[in-house]
């Protein structure tokens, strides 16, 4: 006798581990942002935060970003 086909449960769905961007990935993207806006100094923190946001979004960690923003 075969099992009835039903909705998949969390135990049967493949688990994809969350991946966070590395410091190097953020650094490279922040530098790209710096170059894209003409290489003007004084916005390194904003560049870093933008790079972090972009990469976290790329890796699907938006829930973690929302928690960090709420603190």
PyMOL commands that set and color helices and strands:
alter all, ss='L'
color gray80, all
select helices_A, chain A and resi 23-36+44-58+62-70
alter helices_A, ss='H'
color red, helices_A
deselect
rebuild
show_as cartoon
